[in-house]
Amino acid sequence: EVQLVESGGGLVQAGGYLRLSCAASGFSFKKYMMTWLRQAPGKGFEWVSSISADGSSTNYADSVKGRFAISRDNAKNTLSLHMSSLKPEDTAGYYCAAGVLPRGEGTHVTVSS
């Protein structure tokens, strides 16, 4: 069974830091490009960042470029998102995704001003 379990969300003040994690199981993690998505309250999903299967290539939305860093550990089947200089507009549910495989339930981030 494919499972993606996000963790690490919480309440943080503007300018703060959070590290999100995604634990993957039930599929060949090392073969998939991985992506972080987010959904702010009342809005649709927004692409945040992606990382290639071997971790050699990363991409970021303009809204997070320079503040967020995506990484992965293929030996541990984990994906991370390091979020610094957080802004209130980063408040959202954050989800990791592997192509069209079923997503997890996400982890919520709230940034207070």
C-alpha positions, 0 to 999 in steps of 0.5 A: 500500500502506498503511503505518504505521511507528512509531519513537522507542521505547527504554529510559528511566528513570522520570520521563523523556521520549520522543517517538514518531513514526508515518510514514504512507503509502499513504492519505489521512492528512489525512482520518483520525482517528489513534490511539495504542494500546499493549500491555503485556507479556501484556495486551491493547491499550489506547487511549492517545490520538486526534487528529481529522483536522484536529488540532483535537481530542484525547483521552487515556486517564485513565492518560496525561492531563497527561503525554502529548501527541498531535500531527500534521503533515498536510503531512508525513503524520506523527503524534507522541506526546510522552510525559513523566513516564514511569512503569514502567506505561507500558512497552508496545509503542506502535502508531499506527492509522488506523481499521481500516487495517492497523497497523504493527509498533509501537515498544517503550517500556521505563520503568525504575524 
